[in-house]
Amino acid sequence: MGIDVRRAIAGAFALSTMLAGFAGLLIAPLFSVHSEMGALFGIKAFAVAILGGITSAWGVMLAGLAYGLIEALVTAYFGSVYTQIVAFSIVILALAIMPNGILGRAAVYKV
């Protein structure tokens, strides 16, 4: 079709990087911006992705909903001091019981 796929992918990455940088410039005057401000959100997102099952989009959405509800309930009943402790403890417990995630499947290795 005449479209260079590699160039289109590189262009999409470049455009998304420029838009993210522009969004950062716009939000910087409104909030105290520093290099570690997204670390907790990244850890939560990674925990939810692992909990849901990396290969299952429905599992990750279900795990995200469950994680959000757990955080909200713990914050409402016990206070924000215990939110991270209880939420990550439940994630660890769930992964100990279901190591492939909620809807994830174990990989089949053929020998």
C-alpha positions in Angstrom: 0.0 0.0 0.0 3.0 2.3 0.1 3.0 3.0 3.8 6.2 2.4 5.6 5.1 0.5 8.7 8.3 1.1 10.7 8.2 4.9 10.0 4.5 5.0 11.0 5.2 3.2 14.3 8.1 5.5 15.0 6.0 8.5 14.1 3.2 7.4 16.5 5.8 6.9 19.3 7.3 10.4 18.6 3.8 12.0 18.6 2.7 10.4 21.8 6.0 11.4 23.5 5.6 15.0 22.4 1.9 15.1 23.6 2.9 13.6 26.9 5.6 16.2 27.3 3.2 19.0 26.4 0.7 17.6 29.0 3.5 17.6 31.6 4.3 21.3 30.8 0.6 22.2 31.1 0.1 20.5 34.5 3.4 21.5 36.1 2.2 25.0 37.2 -0.8 23.5 38.9 0.8 20.7 40.9 4.1 20.1 42.6 5.8 18.0 40.0 8.8 15.8 40.8 10.3 12.7 39.4 8.8 10.2 41.8 5.2 11.4 41.6 3.9 8.4 39.5 5.8 5.6 41.2 3.0 4.5 43.5 0.5 4.5 40.5 2.9 2.4 38.5 3.3 -0.1 41.3 -0.4 -0.3 41.7 -0.9 -0.8 37.9 1.7 -3.5 37.8 0.2 -5.3 40.8 -3.3 -5.1 39.2 -2.0 -6.4 35.9 -0.2 -9.3 37.6 -3.3 -10.1 39.7 -5.6 -10.1 36.7 -3.4 -12.2 34.6 -1.0 -10.5 32.2 -2.6 -12.1 29.1 -6.3 -11.5 30.1 -7.7 -8.0 29.5 -10.9 -9.0 31.3 -9.0 -10.3 34.2 -7.0 -7.0 34.5 -10.2 -5.0 34.4 -11.8 -7.2 37.0 -8.7 -7.0 39.2 -8.6 -3.2 38.8 -12.2 -2.9 39.9 -11.6 -5.2 42.9 -8.4 -3.4 43.9 -10.2 0.0 43.7 -13.1 -1.3 45.8 -10.7 -2.8 48.4 -8.8 0.5 48.6 -12.0 2.5 49.0 -13.5 0.2 51.6 -10.3 0.0 53.7 -10.0 3.8 53.6 -13.6 4.3 54.6 -13.6 1.8 57.5 -10.0 1.8 58.8 -8.5 5.1 57.5 -5.9 5.9 54.9 -3.1 4.7 57.1 -3.9 1.1 56.4 -4.9 1.4 52.8 -1.7 0.4 51.1 -0.9 -2.3 53.7 -4.2 -4.1 53.4 -4.5 -3.7 49.6 -1.0 -5.0 48.8 -1.4 -7.8 51.4 -4.5 -9.0 49.6 -2.7 -8.9 46.3 0.1 -11.0 47.7 -2.4 -13.5 49.3 -4.3 -13.7 46.0 -1.2 -14.4 44.0 -0.1 -17.1 46.5 -3.4 -18.8 46.0 -3.7 -18.2 42.2 -0.2 -17.6 40.8 -1.4 -17.1 37.2 -3.8 -14.3 38.2 -7.6 -14.2 38.4 -8.3 -15.1 34.7 -4.8 -16.0 33.6 -3.8 -19.3 32.3 -0.7 -21.4 32.9 1.6 -21.6 29.9 1.7 -25.0 28.2 5.2 -26.1 27.3 5.5 -28.8 24.7 8.7 -30.8 24.8 
